[in-house]
Amino acid sequence: MYVTVAMLKITLHDSALEFRLTLEGRLSGLWVQELEQCWKTASSTTHGRKTVLDLGEVDFVDPAGESLLARLHAQGVELVAVTPLIRAVLQEICRAPACGTVGKAGSTP
C-alpha cells in the first residue's frame, strides 16, 4: 500500500520593507491551521509593513485553505501566484480577475 502525505513548507522572510511568507507544497488539512498560526504570530510584528504570501510553489489548495487565503486577503495580505491553477484559485477567492499578483516565485513585485 502506498500512502501520500501532504506537506507544506513555510518560510518566513522578514525585512524592513515587507514580511513575506513563502509556501511550497500543498495547502491542505492540518497545514492550513499551521499557516494560520504562523500568520497570527507574525502579524503581531509587522507594524504596518507590507505583508506578502508567496504561493509560487503551491500545487494544491483545499477548501479550508481557500477560506484562509480569503481571510488573509481581506486583512490586506498580498497574495502572489505563478501557476495557472493557483491564479485561478485566487481569482475565485477574490471574485476579481486582478486579484493577486502574477510573477516569478520569490520575486518582490
C-alpha positions in Angstrom: 0.0 0.0 0.0 1.3 3.4 -1.0 0.3 6.4 1.2 1.0 10.0 0.2 1.5 12.5 2.9 0.6 16.2 2.1 3.4 18.5 3.1 3.8 22.3 3.2 7.0 24.2 3.8 6.5 27.7 5.2 9.5 30.0 5.0 9.4 33.5 6.6 11.4 36.4 5.2 11.4 39.4 7.4 12.9 42.7 6.1 12.5 46.4 6.9 10.1 46.9 3.9 8.0 43.7 4.0 7.1 40.5 5.7 6.9 37.6 3.2 5.6 34.0 3.8 6.7 31.7 1.1 4.8 28.4 0.7 5.9 25.2 -1.0 3.7 22.2 -1.4 0.0 21.6 -0.6 -2.1 24.0 1.5 -4.5 21.4 2.9 -5.5 19.6 6.1 -3.6 20.5 9.2 -1.2 22.7 7.2 -4.0 25.3 6.9 -4.1 25.6 10.7 -0.3 25.8 10.8 -0.2 28.6 8.3 -2.9 30.4 10.2 -0.9 30.1 13.4 2.2 31.4 11.6 0.3 34.3 10.3 -1.2 35.2 13.7 2.2 35.1 15.4 3.9 37.0 12.6 1.2 39.7 12.1 1.8 41.0 15.6 5.3 42.0 14.5 4.7 43.5 11.0 3.8 47.0 12.3 2.2 48.3 9.1 4.8 46.8 6.7 3.6 45.2 3.5 2.7 41.5 4.0 3.1 39.1 1.1 2.0 35.4 0.8 4.0 33.9 -2.0 2.2 30.9 -3.4 4.6 30.3 -6.3 5.4 26.8 -5.3 2.0 25.7 -4.1 0.4 23.0 -6.2 -2.9 22.4 -4.3 -5.3 24.3 -2.1 -8.2 22.6 -0.3 -11.5 24.4 0.7 -10.2 25.3 4.2 -7.0 26.7 2.6 -9.1 28.8 0.2 -11.1 30.1 3.2 -7.9 31.1 5.0 -6.5 32.8 1.8 -9.7 34.8 1.5 -9.4 35.9 5.2 -5.8 36.9 4.7 -6.6 38.8 1.5 -9.4 40.6 3.4 -6.8 41.6 6.0 -4.6 43.2 3.3 -2.2 40.4 2.7 -0.9 40.5 -0.9 -1.3 37.0 -2.5 1.3 36.2 -5.2 0.6 33.3 -7.6 2.6 32.0 -10.5 0.9 28.8 -11.8 -2.4 29.0 -13.7 -4.1 26.7 -11.2 -3.3 28.8 -8.2 -4.0 32.1 -10.1 -7.5 30.6 -10.8 -7.9 29.7 -7.1 -7.1 33.3 -6.2 -9.4 34.8 -8.8 -12.2 32.6 -7.4 -11.4 33.7 -3.8 -11.2 37.4 -4.6 -14.0 37.3 -7.1 -12.0 39.6 -9.4 -9.7 38.9 -12.3 -7.0 41.2 -11.0 -6.7 39.6 -7.6 -3.3 38.6 -6.5 0.0 39.3 -8.3 1.5 37.2 -11.1 5.2 37.0 -11.0 8.2 34.8 -10.6 8.3 32.8 -7.4 10.5 34.6 -4.8 10.5 37.9 -6.7 9.4 41.0 -5.0 6.7 42.7 -7.0 
